[in-house]
């Protein structure tokens, strides 16, 4: 898998756009980042999964997926080793991350509920 192939898979998702964040490419949908490229280095991508989805990908594809270090990783951010990931596994992980980008964040739900009260 190359960075360009990662990019193509991400941008094939409905409404996905490429932007930049912290000097590396990111992919957004529904106004939210669902994947990035180039962190921690050019050999990696990242997908934002739930902790449960992250656990599944890390357990079933340990060569391709590894939790991001620190708090982001505990929240589900998952590094993708481009040289080792299988295209079908990455496509599924990107699809799940893209779907999660459409879900309202728990913080926004709480703020909306507070305004209604």
Number of C-alpha atoms within 10 A of each C-alpha: 14 16 16 10 12 22 19 11 18 28 17 12 17 11 11 19 17 16 13 13 12 7 10 14 17 23 25 22 22 17 12 15 22 26 28 25 26 17 17 13 10 13 17 22 25 28 29 26 27 18 15 10 16 24 18 13 22 17 12 12 16 16 16 20 28 20 24 20 12 9 10 12 18 14 16 20 24 29 27 29 22 24 13 15 18 14 15 10 15 24 16 13 24 24 20 17 24 27 15 19 20 13 10 10 10 9 9 10 10 10 10 11 10 9 7 6 5
